[in-house]
């Protein structure tokens, strides 16, 4: 899956869980944690493989189920010890859903079910070429836009875009967390500045 797809799935899943279990929308910290968690495996493995050659593949330590589960539990326990259990849960949900997301993506593209990306070091994924992470991400974005705007877009791209759209609608329904807090902060700063100027 592409980074923005992982982000959408992470937020969508956490928001739905939050509504189902807590009967509330995610707050800003939870939203950020879900999105950051959803990028975690790639933020670990892609640079270490593609740019620094630490791993042969972009699917290694960060994507390994042997790290993901203990990391999710540790994040949850650490966040809970600071009174932020929901933030830890959001990070864990985003991180853990990244792994099946990559497997499902390959299957939907017509490939076989390959578990090697999530079983490092027991099994290793095929080697990845050295490439700049930012450059590849930008190239993937433009390829995605080209596929989406083609006269006959692939069904998978349309479904992925639908999931992103659904997530955007849910985010708006949730009160646009993060953006909401930024706007409230700006309004407070501006009203505080106006109040001081008039005194």
PyMOL commands that set and color helices and strands:
alter all, ss='L'
color gray80, all
select helices_A, chain A and resi 3-22+28-51+61-63+65-81+85-108+116-118+133-148+155-173+179-198
alter helices_A, ss='H'
color red, helices_A
deselect
rebuild
show_as cartoon
